[in-house]
Amino acid sequence: MAKKPLRFSTPYSDRTPGQVQVAYESLSLGQRLKLRFFGHVLIGIQTHSGWTGSLPLYLVYCHGHGIGETHPQGYENHIVCPSCRLVIPTY
């Protein structure tokens, strides 16, 4: 059974690397495997007061920078490494 996504009210850019590590440590084994094999895994939904919608939040694995946190970018909703802007393919 899949875990229910977390809800975040803090922008991902305001979270510290320690908080990203805590998010990684809270992943299930299946989510960790998905992160390692596919390069990304959904960890929650980000909402703010005044927003009409929500934004999915992903942990990503970059071979150069390790684990990072980001949301889909652009019209095609591709996922990129927050450090080097490398596009991580979504299958």
trRosetta pair geometry for C-beta under 8 A, 3 or more apart (Angstrom, degrees):
i j d omega theta_ij theta_ji phi_ij phi_ji
3 28 6.0 167 -25 -21 127 125
3 31 7.3 -38 24 -45 123 135
5 42 6.0 -54 -102 143 120 108
5 43 6.9 110 -145 134 85 24
5 44 4.7 147 173 -119 90 38
5 45 5.2 87 119 -20 131 88
5 56 7.7 -71 -152 -134 159 82
6 43 6.3 -16 31 150 109 73
6 44 3.5 -46 68 -100 80 121
6 45 7.4 -171 89 24 43 63
7 44 6.1 -167 -70 -171 18 108
7 45 5.4 -22 -108 67 67 90
7 46 7.8 144 -164 -96 53 26
7 47 6.4 -20 -165 19 101 108
8 12 7.2 57 126 -69 158 76
8 44 5.2 92 -18 121 101 141
8 45 7.2 -180 22 85 77 38
8 46 4.6 -30 71 -104 103 76
8 47 7.6 143 74 24 53 59
8 57 6.0 20 22 -11 136 161
9 46 7.6 151 -91 -155 21 67
9 47 6.5 -34 -99 76 69 70
9 48 6.5 117 -155 -101 71 55
9 49 7.9 34 -152 -24 114 79
10 14 5.4 -114 174 77 98 119
10 15 6.1 108 118 -63 124 92
11 14 4.8 86 68 3 87 105
11 15 7.8 -150 98 -16 50 83
11 46 7.4 71 -117 -167 44 138
11 48 7.7 9 -66 -74 83 125
12 15 5.7 -47 -157 17 45 116
12 46 6.8 -78 -36 -85 95 150
12 57 6.0 164 -69 -137 129 118
12 69 4.8 -147 -166 124 123 115
12 70 6.8 168 116 -101 157 26
12 71 6.7 171 8 -28 144 98
15 19 4.2 -108 -176 81 104 140
15 20 6.3 123 122 -49 118 78
15 69 6.7 -8 68 60 132 156
16 19 4.9 103 55 3 72 99
16 20 7.4 -129 103 -2 44 85
17 20 5.3 -50 -150 35 41 115
17 21 6.4 45 150 -22 68 101
18 21 5.5 -50 -150 33 34 114
18 22 6.6 38 149 -20 64 101
19 22 5.4 -45 -148 32 37 114
19 23 6.6 42 149 -20 64 100
20 23 5.6 -50 -152 33 35 114
20 24 6.6 38 148 -20 65 102
20 59 7.4 136 -164 -119 88 99
20 67 6.2 163 149 120 114 106
20 68 6.8 -33 -157 -138 150 31
20 69 5.1 -137 -115 -25 108 117
21 24 5.5 -50 -150 34 35 113
21 25 6.3 33 153 -18 66 105
21 67 7.4 117 -92 81 57 138
22 25 5.7 -54 -145 38 32 110
22 26 6.5 30 155 -20 64 108
23 26 6.0 -61 -151 35 30 110
23 27 7.5 50 148 -42 59 90
23 43 5.5 44 -178 -175 118 154
23 59 6.1 179 122 -75 118 124
23 69 6.8 64 61 -88 158 126
24 27 6.0 -37 -167 -3 39 116
24 32 7.9 79 -173 -104 77 93
24 59 6.2 141 -87 -147 77 153
24 67 5.3 3 -81 -173 140 165
27 31 4.0 -130 -168 93 102 122
27 32 4.9 131 112 -57 127 80
27 35 6.9 -19 -162 -15 166 137
27 41 6.8 67 -130 102 132 153
27 43 7.4 -71 -85 -107 96 102
27 59 7.3 -88 -67 35 133 155
28 31 4.8 95 51 8 75 102
28 32 7.1 -137 95 -5 39 87
29 32 5.7 -55 -148 36 32 111
29 33 6.4 31 154 -18 65 105
30 33 5.8 -54 -149 36 31 110
30 34 6.3 33 153 -19 65 106
31 34 5.5 -52 -146 37 34 113
31 35 6.3 39 152 -22 65 103
31 41 4.9 110 -168 -177 86 152
31 43 7.9 96 -173 -92 140 76
32 35 5.6 -50 -148 34 32 114
32 36 6.4 28 154 -16 64 107
32 41 7.9 -59 -75 -23 22 164
33 36 5.7 -57 -147 39 32 109
33 37 6.0 13 162 -4 69 113
34 37 6.2 -63 -135 47 26 98
34 38 5.4 -18 -178 23 67 118
34 40 8.0 -48 139 88 92 40
34 41 4.8 106 98 -93 112 110
35 38 7.1 -61 -109 56 13 81
35 39 7.2 0 -171 -175 47 6
35 40 6.7 -21 -124 -164 63 5
35 41 4.4 -62 -70 -12 86 121
35 59 5.9 -20 -117 99 129 110
35 60 7.8 -177 -149 -136 91 19
35 61 5.3 110 164 -28 88 121
35 67 7.8 14 174 -114 137 100
36 61 6.4 45 -101 -4 39 172
38 41 7.4 111 69 -64 114 73
38 90 7.8 45 174 -131 108 49
38 91 6.1 -113 -135 22 106 112
39 60 6.1 11 157 -158 76 79
39 61 5.2 -125 -141 56 52 87
39 62 7.9 65 -157 -76 100 44
39 79 7.6 156 117 94 104 128
39 88 4.2 -164 139 -170 133 118
39 89 6.9 88 41 52 147 65
40 58 4.7 3 -169 177 107 134
40 59 6.9 162 -150 83 56 49
40 60 4.8 -16 -98 -104 85 75
40 61 7.3 -146 -64 15 43 74
40 79 5.0 30 -84 118 158 166
40 88 5.6 126 -40 117 112 139
40 90 6.9 -38 45 -97 138 86
41 58 6.4 147 71 -155 32 82
41 59 5.4 -10 58 56 88 95
42 56 5.8 -54 -130 -172 106 116
42 57 7.4 98 -156 73 63 49
42 58 5.7 -51 -96 -98 44 77
43 57 5.7 -63 65 104 87 92
43 58 6.4 127 7 -132 88 24
43 59 5.1 71 -34 -20 131 96
43 69 7.5 -64 41 -128 142 100
44 56 7.8 157 94 -158 37 54
44 57 4.7 -10 69 55 80 117
45 54 4.7 17 176 161 109 135
45 55 7.1 141 -165 69 62 39
45 56 6.1 -41 -106 -103 66 50
45 57 6.7 -173 -93 7 13 94
46 54 6.5 152 72 -170 43 79
46 55 4.5 -29 63 67 100 95
46 56 7.6 79 14 169 84 2
46 57 4.9 93 -31 -49 105 118
46 71 6.7 -76 24 -84 136 134
47 51 5.7 -152 -160 63 70 135
47 53 7.9 -136 -114 122 90 36
47 54 4.6 -45 -77 -110 94 92
47 55 7.5 164 -73 20 47 74
48 51 4.7 95 58 -19 78 118
51 54 7.0 104 123 -81 135 45
55 71 5.0 8 158 -151 116 147
55 72 7.8 -149 -167 35 88 85
56 71 6.3 142 82 -142 57 86
56 72 6.4 44 63 -8 104 106
57 69 6.7 5 179 -175 100 99
57 70 7.7 170 -155 94 63 23
57 71 5.6 -47 -102 -85 56 88
58 69 7.2 164 87 -153 47 53
58 70 5.8 -24 65 70 92 70
58 71 6.7 139 15 -103 86 34
58 72 7.5 81 -5 -50 126 68
58 79 5.8 -40 69 -130 158 135
59 67 6.0 -13 -174 -164 105 99
59 68 7.3 153 -158 81 58 36
59 69 5.8 -34 -103 -98 59 69
60 67 7.3 148 77 -153 45 49
60 68 5.2 -22 61 66 94 87
60 69 7.3 167 15 -94 82 18
60 70 5.6 -6 -5 26 128 111
60 79 5.9 177 -93 157 129 119
60 80 7.8 -1 -135 104 177 20
60 81 6.0 -150 114 -99 137 58
60 82 7.5 144 46 -10 128 85
60 88 5.4 -171 -154 -6 121 163
61 66 7.1 -53 -145 -180 67 34
61 67 6.0 -25 -99 -94 68 62
61 88 7.7 118 59 -127 56 143
62 65 4.3 20 80 44 127 91
62 66 6.6 -9 60 36 78 21
62 68 6.2 18 0 6 114 119
62 81 3.9 56 -80 -111 140 132
62 83 6.7 -145 54 43 162 110
62 84 6.6 150 -173 32 152 113
62 86 6.0 121 -133 54 114 126
62 88 7.2 -105 -85 -73 75 117
64 81 7.4 54 56 -173 102 169
64 83 7.5 -143 99 90 104 126
64 84 5.8 27 78 -14 140 153
64 86 7.2 118 24 -9 123 147
65 68 6.1 21 113 -41 122 120
65 81 5.9 125 38 -175 132 129
65 83 4.2 152 -110 44 164 149
65 84 6.2 -174 -27 -9 129 106
68 81 5.8 98 37 -157 149 68
68 82 4.5 -163 170 28 137 105
68 83 6.1 -144 -84 -14 149 95
69 82 6.7 -1 65 -16 47 147
70 73 7.6 -32 165 -39 120 102
70 79 6.2 131 92 -159 122 83
70 80 6.4 -127 168 68 165 61
70 81 7.4 -165 -26 -144 148 15
70 82 4.8 -173 -73 -57 110 100
72 77 3.7 -2 175 -160 139 78
72 78 6.7 122 -156 52 80 18
72 79 5.9 -60 -104 -76 61 72
73 77 7.2 130 52 -141 34 28
73 78 5.8 -41 61 69 89 71
73 79 7.1 135 10 -105 91 25
73 80 5.5 -7 7 5 144 113
74 77 6.9 -133 76 -48 68 25
74 78 6.1 3 49 28 118 90
77 90 7.9 -25 112 16 87 162
78 87 5.4 -13 155 -146 133 107
78 88 7.8 157 171 55 85 58
78 90 6.6 -154 -131 -1 61 114
79 87 7.4 110 76 -160 48 60
79 88 4.8 -45 96 61 98 104
79 90 6.0 104 10 -57 108 109
80 85 5.2 -3 172 -154 132 48
80 86 6.4 154 -157 73 77 34
80 87 5.4 -43 -98 -96 83 50
80 88 6.6 168 -106 4 25 83
81 84 4.9 10 91 48 130 81
81 85 6.3 -75 66 -19 79 10
81 86 4.5 26 13 44 120 87
81 88 6.5 109 -46 -40 75 107
82 85 8.0 24 -146 -71 14 52
